[in-house]
């Protein structure tokens, strides 16, 4: 739902990079270049960003009990 604070595999802090990643990809930059420039070189961190589905906005629409 929300991006994890750290990578599950290696433990590198990644949450602070999520906003910049989404802004730059939505602006039309290639994902590979953005990940390289943000310093995400390990495959586990890259997979975390590429496989993440941002569902917090959808989940927030439902009523809490």
Order of alpha helices (4+ residues) and beta strands (2+ residues): alpha-alpha-alpha-alpha
